[in-house]
Amino acid sequence: MHLAEWGAEAAGTALLLIGGLSAVCLDFGKHSWMAAHVPSVSLRLLLTGLLFAGTGSLVAISPLGRLSGAHLNPVVTVAFRITGQVHATDLGGYILSQLLGATAGAAVVRVLWGDTATGIGDGVTLPGAATSVYAAVGIEAVMTAILVATILGFLSRRRLAPWTPLAVWVVVALLVWQGAPYTGTSLNPARSLGPALVAGSLAQYWVYVIGPLIGGVAVALVTRSLSMRPLTAKLCHDPAYPSTLACELPVSSVTGGER
């Protein structure tokens, strides 16, 4: 059991939700001063995406992320399992940590933002008014495929691997900007579960499990078939941190890494 890494993953996912959902409250909450100063909904969506994704990238380069790898998303962990970087025991530990962390983070946002958080439905992801649930599944699948392809593609090349957090920041921000009106842009079953549990709104949660899994698993299977093996399962690899995940980059000492 790799409790330190799992704990770091839980804390990192909680921070992702706290920072990301606070951005939603700031940009779209009731009586938000942002609406008065930035009347364009599209521009506020882009700003929200930059802040939400930026929180995740900051977690990735933090000590928490350098320890656990900052997957912060069950689909990312499943993708790394398919490509051979995550051991079976870590698969369950990481996913459980992400779900617990996301729930704790969403609960903290409710406490911090109060009525503003409830006014935005606690950040629950839902299909847009003109988007059917099946269309939402497809859109989430495509967007998550883009995210996972970015992660695996960058981590498969030594010269690109250090730029993975920056690439993810840009890609997720753009996906939020363009995709939020249709699905809320989840890309992440943990990100959607936390707010859904806090708000008691689980009816359409399945959309944000099935869609992202389809997209992420498809990309991981293609990556494996092309022998594009990621060199590490950490979004920010730091050789000073031991790795419990399979890694082909230098590390101080490997305390796990079985596949």
C-alpha positions as CSV (number, residue, x, y, z in Angstrom):
1,M,0.0,0.0,0.0
2,H,1.3,3.4,-1.0
3,L,-0.6,5.5,1.5
4,A,1.6,8.6,1.1
5,E,1.0,8.7,-2.7
6,W,-2.7,8.0,-2.3
7,G,-3.0,10.8,0.4
8,A,-1.2,13.2,-1.9
9,E,-3.6,12.3,-4.7
10,A,-6.6,12.9,-2.4
11,A,-5.3,16.2,-1.3
12,G,-4.4,17.3,-4.8
13,T,-7.9,16.4,-6.1
14,A,-9.5,18.3,-3.2
15,L,-7.4,21.4,-4.1
16,L,-8.4,21.0,-7.8
17,L,-12.1,21.2,-6.8
18,I,-11.6,24.0,-4.3
19,G,-9.7,26.2,-6.8
20,G,-11.8,25.2,-9.8
21,L,-15.2,25.5,-8.3
22,S,-14.2,28.8,-6.6
23,A,-13.5,30.1,-10.1
24,V,-17.0,29.0,-11.2
25,C,-18.4,30.8,-8.1
26,L,-16.4,33.9,-8.9
27,D,-17.2,34.1,-12.6
28,F,-20.9,32.9,-12.5
29,G,-22.1,33.2,-9.0
30,K,-25.1,35.2,-8.0
31,H,-24.3,38.9,-7.7
32,S,-20.8,38.2,-8.9
33,W,-18.8,41.4,-9.6
34,M,-17.2,39.6,-12.6
35,A,-20.5,39.6,-14.5
36,A,-20.6,43.4,-14.3
37,H,-17.0,43.9,-15.3
38,V,-16.8,41.0,-17.9
39,P,-20.3,40.8,-19.4
40,S,-19.2,38.4,-22.1
41,V,-20.2,34.8,-21.0
42,S,-17.7,33.4,-23.5
43,L,-14.9,35.4,-22.0
44,R,-15.9,34.4,-18.5
45,L,-15.9,30.7,-19.6
46,L,-12.4,31.1,-20.9
47,L,-11.3,32.7,-17.7
48,T,-13.0,30.0,-15.7
49,G,-11.2,27.4,-17.8
50,L,-7.8,29.1,-17.3
51,L,-8.3,29.2,-13.5
52,F,-9.8,25.7,-13.2
53,A,-7.1,24.1,-15.3
54,G,-4.4,26.3,-13.8
55,T,-5.3,24.9,-10.4
56,G,-4.7,21.4,-11.7
57,S,-1.4,22.3,-13.3
58,L,-0.2,24.1,-10.1
59,V,-1.0,20.9,-8.1
60,A,1.0,18.9,-10.7
61,I,4.1,20.9,-10.1
62,S,3.6,21.1,-6.3
63,P,5.2,18.6,-3.9
64,L,1.9,16.8,-3.8
65,G,1.9,16.3,-7.6
66,R,5.5,15.4,-7.7
67,L,4.8,12.6,-5.2
68,S,1.6,11.1,-6.6
69,G,1.9,12.2,-10.2
70,A,-1.2,14.4,-10.0
71,H,-3.6,12.3,-12.1
72,L,-6.5,13.9,-10.2
73,N,-8.8,12.0,-12.5
74,P,-9.8,8.3,-12.5
75,V,-9.8,8.3,-16.3
76,V,-6.1,9.4,-16.4
77,T,-5.2,6.6,-13.9
78,V,-7.1,4.0,-15.9
79,A,-5.3,5.2,-19.0
80,F,-1.9,4.8,-17.3
81,R,-3.0,1.3,-16.1
82,I,-3.8,0.3,-19.7
83,T,-0.4,1.6,-20.9
84,G,1.4,-0.2,-18.1
85,Q,2.5,2.5,-15.7
86,V,0.1,1.8,-12.8
87,H,0.0,-1.4,-10.7
88,A,-3.4,-3.0,-10.0
89,T,-3.3,-2.2,-6.3
90,D,-2.5,1.5,-7.0
91,L,-5.4,1.6,-9.5
92,G,-8.0,1.2,-6.8
93,G,-6.1,3.3,-4.3
94,Y,-5.7,6.2,-6.7
95,I,-9.3,6.2,-7.8
96,L,-10.7,6.0,-4.3
97,S,-8.4,8.8,-3.2
98,Q,-9.6,11.0,-6.1
99,L,-13.2,10.4,-5.4
100,L,-12.8,11.1,-1.7
101,G,-10.7,14.2,-2.4
102,A,-13.2,15.6,-4.9
103,T,-16.0,15.1,-2.4
104,A,-14.1,16.8,0.3
105,G,-13.2,19.7,-2.0
106,A,-16.7,20.2,-3.1
107,A,-17.9,20.3,0.5
108,V,-15.3,22.9,1.4
109,V,-16.5,25.1,-1.5
110,R,-20.0,24.9,-0.1
111,V,-18.8,26.1,3.3
112,L,-16.5,28.8,1.8
113,W,-19.0,30.2,-0.7
114,G,-22.3,29.4,1.0
115,D,-25.3,30.7,-1.0
116,T,-23.1,31.5,-4.0
117,A,-22.1,27.9,-4.3
118,T,-25.7,26.6,-4.0
119,G,-26.7,29.3,-6.5
120,I,-24.5,27.6,-9.1
121,G,-25.8,24.1,-8.1
122,D,-22.5,23.5,-6.2
123,G,-20.8,23.2,-9.6
124,V,-22.7,20.1,-10.7
125,T,-22.0,19.3,-14.4
126,L,-25.1,18.9,-16.4
127,P,-25.9,18.7,-20.2
128,G,-26.9,22.0,-21.7
129,A,-30.5,22.7,-22.4
130,A,-30.2,21.9,-26.1
131,T,-27.9,18.9,-25.5
132,S,-29.3,15.4,-25.1
133,V,-27.7,13.1,-22.5
134,Y,-26.4,10.8,-25.4
135,A,-24.9,13.8,-27.2
136,A,-23.3,14.8,-23.9
137,V,-21.7,11.4,-23.6
138,G,-20.3,11.7,-27.0
139,I,-19.0,15.2,-26.4
140,E,-17.4,14.3,-23.1
141,A,-15.8,11.2,-24.8
142,V,-14.2,13.4,-27.5
143,M,-13.0,16.1,-25.1
144,T,-11.6,13.6,-22.7
145,A,-9.9,11.8,-25.6
146,I,-8.2,15.0,-26.5
147,L,-7.0,15.5,-22.9
148,V,-5.7,12.0,-22.5
149,A,-4.0,12.1,-25.9
150,T,-2.2,15.3,-24.8
151,I,-1.0,13.7,-21.6
152,L,0.2,10.4,-23.1
153,G,1.7,12.1,-26.1
154,F,3.7,14.6,-24.1
155,L,4.9,12.0,-21.6
156,S,6.0,9.7,-24.4
157,R,8.8,12.1,-25.5
158,R,11.7,13.1,-23.3
159,R,11.8,16.7,-24.7
160,L,8.1,17.2,-24.3
161,A,7.5,15.5,-20.9
162,P,8.6,18.6,-18.8
163,W,6.0,20.7,-20.6
164,T,3.0,18.4,-19.8
165,P,1.5,20.6,-17.0
166,L,1.6,23.6,-19.3
167,A,0.0,21.7,-22.2
168,V,-2.7,20.3,-20.0
169,W,-3.5,23.8,-18.7
170,V,-4.0,25.2,-22.2
171,V,-5.9,22.2,-23.5
172,V,-8.3,22.0,-20.5
173,A,-8.9,25.7,-20.5
174,L,-9.9,25.6,-24.2
175,L,-12.1,22.6,-23.7
176,V,-13.9,24.4,-20.8
177,W,-14.3,27.5,-23.0
178,Q,-15.8,25.6,-25.9
179,G,-17.5,22.6,-24.2
180,A,-19.0,24.1,-21.1
181,P,-22.3,25.3,-22.8
182,Y,-22.9,21.7,-24.0
183,T,-21.8,19.5,-21.1
184,G,-20.3,21.6,-18.4
185,T,-16.9,20.2,-19.4
186,S,-16.2,17.5,-16.8
187,L,-13.6,15.2,-18.4
188,N,-13.3,13.7,-14.9
189,P,-15.7,11.4,-13.0
190,A,-14.2,12.6,-9.7
191,R,-14.7,16.3,-10.5
192,S,-18.4,15.6,-11.3
193,L,-19.0,13.2,-8.3
194,G,-18.0,15.7,-5.6
195,P,-20.5,18.4,-6.5
196,A,-23.2,15.9,-7.3
197,L,-22.9,14.3,-3.9
198,V,-22.9,17.7,-2.1
199,A,-25.9,18.9,-4.1
200,G,-27.7,15.6,-4.0
201,S,-27.9,15.6,-7.8
202,L,-26.8,12.2,-9.1
203,A,-29.4,11.5,-11.8
204,Q,-27.2,12.4,-14.7
205,Y,-23.8,11.6,-13.1
206,W,-23.5,8.5,-15.3
207,V,-23.0,10.7,-18.3
208,Y,-19.7,11.9,-16.7
209,V,-18.5,8.4,-16.0
210,I,-19.4,6.7,-19.3
211,G,-18.3,9.6,-21.6
212,P,-14.9,10.3,-20.2
213,L,-14.1,6.6,-19.8
214,I,-14.9,5.9,-23.4
215,G,-12.7,8.6,-24.6
216,G,-9.8,8.0,-22.3
217,V,-9.8,4.2,-22.7
218,A,-9.9,4.5,-26.5
219,V,-6.9,6.7,-26.6
220,A,-5.0,4.5,-24.1
221,L,-5.7,1.4,-26.2
222,V,-4.5,3.1,-29.4
223,T,-1.4,4.4,-27.6
224,R,-0.6,0.9,-26.4
225,S,-1.1,-0.6,-29.9
226,L,1.3,2.0,-31.4
227,S,3.9,1.2,-28.7
228,M,3.9,4.9,-27.7
229,R,4.9,4.0,-24.1
230,P,4.8,7.0,-21.7
231,L,8.1,7.4,-19.9
232,T,6.4,8.2,-16.6
233,A,3.0,8.3,-15.1
234,K,3.7,11.6,-13.4
235,L,2.5,14.8,-15.0
236,C,5.5,16.6,-13.5
237,H,8.4,14.2,-13.1
238,D,11.0,15.1,-10.5
239,P,14.0,12.8,-10.1
240,A,14.2,13.9,-6.5
241,Y,11.0,12.1,-5.7
242,P,10.8,8.3,-5.6
243,S,8.2,6.7,-7.9
244,T,5.8,3.9,-7.0
245,L,4.6,4.0,-10.7
246,A,6.5,2.4,-13.6
247,C,9.0,5.0,-14.8
248,E,11.8,5.1,-17.4
249,L,13.1,8.4,-16.3
250,P,15.7,8.8,-13.5
251,V,14.4,8.7,-9.9
252,S,16.2,8.9,-6.6
253,S,14.9,5.4,-5.6
254,V,12.0,3.4,-6.9
255,T,9.8,2.1,-4.1
256,G,7.4,0.3,-6.4
257,G,6.8,0.5,-10.1
258,E,5.5,-3.1,-10.7
259,R,3.1,-3.3,-13.6
